[in-house]
Amino acid sequence: MLHALFHPNATWREYALQDGSLAYCEHFLSHADSQRFYGLLLHNISWRQEPITLFGRRVMQPRLTAWYGDEGRQYRYSGITMRPQPWTDELLQLKSLAETACGAQFNSVLLNYYRHGNDSMGWHSDDEPELGINPVIASVSLGAERPFCMRHRLHRHLRLRLTLGNGSLLVMKNETQHYWQHALPKQPRLTQGRINLTFRYIIA
């Protein structure tokens, strides 16, 4: 069971997924802290736009990304090998909060900056070998609210749609990455940005 230790209004909602486990904390961070972290990350992170292999073609990712973590904890997905940059003070603060909330340890974080509603993330699972079996993924959202969609890999009628708000924390664990995919669809009318941090533990 997860515990709300960070904000007086923090409450957890747990979802009984078939073949997985999901929990959502709407007020993981206060509004003031969320705005502060958003500004710090927006200006202090070394954002990049990487080309990826999608259905056999090389295309630019529809978002900006960055990879930070312990030395040697590189991460490979969609034909990209990401080597970690050193932790910043604000990333270490968020990592510590996420570790306390999840009862898990993390040694790396993938950051995604969605500049507007036309930036997105396609269907995928965080099931790369270096994440190990049944990884715990802690996802912190800052900035504009965006819908987060999930679907079961085998039973496509099993779907879930959540709205991830500013300062929220979503935790996926157990078998979720083996059986479920997730995506962040486009919202063309949205002009505000969103920063998402997914804390992970990479096996050396």
N, C-alpha and C positions, 0 to 999 in steps of 0.2 A: 504494500500500500504506500502511495506517495503522500508526502506531508507538505502542507503549505506553511513555509517558514519565512517568506520574504515580504509579503505585502498583506496588510490586515484584511483585505477583501479577497485574498486568494482562496479559491475553492477548486477542487478537482472533479472532473467528470470522467468516469471510466466507461469504456465501450467494450462490450462482450462480443468481440469479433469471432467468427468461425476461423480457426487456424491463426490466431494472432491475439495481440494485446495492445490496446491503445488507451492513452489517458491524456486529458487536455486541461490545462490550467489557464483560465482566461486572464487573470491578473497576476502573472508571475512577477512582473515588475510594475512599479508605480508608473503613472503617466509621466511624471517628471524624469524619472530614471530612464524610461524608454526613450524620451526625446533626447536626453543627454547622450545615451549610448548611440543613438542613430546618428547624431551629428558627429561624434567622435569617429565612428566607423566610416562614415561617408567620406571624411576628409583624411583619415590616417591610414586606411587600408590601401594596399597596392592592388587596385582592381585591374583585371585583364579581361579581354574578350578572346576566347580561344576557339579555334576551328575544331569541329568534332566530326566523326564518321557517323552518318545517319543513313541507313538503308543503302550503304555502299558509296555514298557521296560525301565529300568534304564541305561542310557548311559552317558558318559562324554561329556560335551559341547565341540565342536570343536573350542574353542577360550578361552581366559582368560577374566574374568569379574571383576567388582568392582562396589559398590553402595555407593554413598556419598550423604549427604543431611542434612536437618534440623532434629533435634531430633524427633523421633517418626514417621518419614515418611517411614515406611517399605513398601516393594514392593514384591508381590508374583506373580510368573509366572512359568509354567511348573513344578510345584511341589516344587519350590525353594522359601523360604522366605528370602529376603535380608533385613538386618537391616543396616541403614545408618552409615557410618563412618563420622567423622567430616570433614567439608569443609577444603581444603587446600587453600593456597593463590592463586595458579595458577588456581584452579577450580573456585574460587570466581571471579577472573578476567574474565575468559571465560563466566561465568554465567552472569555477568553484561553486557558484550558485546552482548550476545545472547538476553537478556531481552530488551536492547535498540533496537536491530534490529527487534524484533518480536512485540514489544509493549505488551509484556506479562510478567508475573512473573513466576519464577521457584523456587522450593524448594528442588530439588533433581536431580541427574544425574546418568545414567547408562553408565558405560564405558566398551567398548569391545576392547580387544587387539587381533588383527589377526596377529599371528606371521609370517605367510607366506601364500602362496596361497592355501594351503590345509585347512586352517582355514576358516570357513564359517558361514553363518546364514541361516536357512531354512525359508520357507514361514510362515508368521505369521502377525498378526495385533497387534498394541499396544492398545488393547481394554479392559484391565483389569478394574474392577469396580472402583478401587481407583484412576484411571485417570479421572473419571467423563465423562460427555457427551461432545463430540466434543473437545478432548484435542488438545492443541498446542504442537507439538513435534519439538524441534530445534536440528538438528543433525550436529555436527561439525566433520569434517574429517581431520586427520593429518597423514602424511606419504604417503605410496604407493597409487596410484590411484586404485580404484576398481569399477567394475560395480555394480550398484544398480538397481534391477529389481522390477517392480510393476505389479500387475494384479488385475482386478476387481473380486470381489468374486462371483458375479452373472453372469456377462458377460465376460467369460474368454478370448474372443477375444480382449478385451480392455487391452492393455499392454503398459508399458513404461519402457525404459532402459536408465539410465543416468550413466555417468562416474563421480564419486565423487573424486575430486582432493584434493591435499594437501592444507589445509587452507580454504576449502570451507564450506558453510553452506547451509543445506537443511531444509526447514520448511514445515511440514505437519500440516494442521489444518482443521477446519470445520468437514465435515462428512467423511474425508479420512479414518480414522481407522475403521469406520463401514462398508465401502464398498470396501476397497482395502487392499490387502496383499503386503508385501514387503520381499525381500530376498537379501542376498549377496552370490552369487554362488562361488564355488571354482575356482581357477586359478592355476592349479598344477605347472606351470612353474615359478610362481612368488616367489621370495625369500625374498623380502623386507616386512617389517611389516607395519601395519596400526593401528592407534588408533582412535576409534570413540566415541564421547560423545553425548548422547541424553538427553537433558535437558527436565524435565517434572515438572508438578505440581501435587503432590499427595494430595488427600483429606484425612484429618485426620480421 
